[in-house]
Amino acid sequence: MEDTDEKTRERKIYRVTIIGSIYNLMLLIFKFVAGIVGQSAAMIADAMHSLSDFVTDIIVIVFVKISNKPQDKDHDFGHGKYETLATAIIGIILFFVGIGILWNGACSIWGVLHGEKLEEPGKIALYAALASIVLKEALYQYTRIVGEKVNSKSVVANAWHHRSDAFSSIGTAIGIGGAILLGDNWRVLDPIAAVIVSFFIIKVAYKLFKPCIDELIEASLPEETEKEITGILLSFPEVSNPHNLRTRRIGNNCAMDVHVRMDGEMTVEQSHAVTREMEKKLKDLLGKGAFISIHVEPLKKSGQ
């Protein structure tokens, strides 16, 4: 049953990612043509952003395939961290895209302040920006919903990459629209908007990258989750004094191990039955793929 669930999850991830990559490729070509024909540096920069989207789609397809491989003798806890690595790569790409947009925009603003004239972009570039906003926001909503349903961090990360492209296109549309409609003195709106949007992109990159670092350095699960774990353990009357609780994430799965005390007069079969019930309740909290290890110790003579 779990294998079927994993295959269904993998198919959904591939479907949403392939759909996104097809639209990203079309947008990429359209933006480059519009940028060149319309003589818009902002649109060419926006096309580069779409190129980064296309690259991250490929990363998700490759890494999710690896992360869904079952456990083997070299990977006792599965391959889940490959998906974490994919999410981190997407975050890094987003960060550098944001820095690149920031740098290009700042250089253009500096040039204008020193008397440089910016060329007026063509209307085709404005149409491309508006089309990108609508399409990329739709892709964001669709990809985010699927990513949350299948509990895939890399798909949700890719959804945010779609939205960052929409943000970038908003800035591009404002700049191009201002340059066309307001005249020469307002062409600087293009790089100003690009700089503002770049900060949003960098912020999203940070929000994606930080949880990946926490996982890779074996950070514990949130304190609230650990309190829930302890509460589940203590809900069994046979159990007392949960201690040495250790938790972490492995890709989309959680892992934990804990020591508990039970009556030393219980048979091995009885303590095993209680432990199985605890594992079931813990997996309801942490997910079916959670790695759970419970070490049973006899009660001390004091009863603790």
Protein Blocks (a to p, Z undefined) as FASTA:
>chain_A
ZZmmmmmmmmmmmmmmmmmmmmmmmmmmmmmmmmmmnopaklmmmmmmmmmmmmmmmmmm
mmmmmmmpccdfklmnojmlmmmmmmmmmmmmmmmmmmmmmmmmmmmmmmmmnopacddd
dfklmmmmmmmmmmmmmmmmmmmmmmmmnopaklmmmmmmmmmmmmmmmmmmmmmmmmmm
nojklmmmmmmmmmmmmmmmmmmmmmmmmmmmmmmnopacdfklmmmmmmmmmmpmkbgh
iehiacddehjbccddddddddfkbcfklmmmmmmmmmmmmmmmnopkbccddddddddf
koZZ
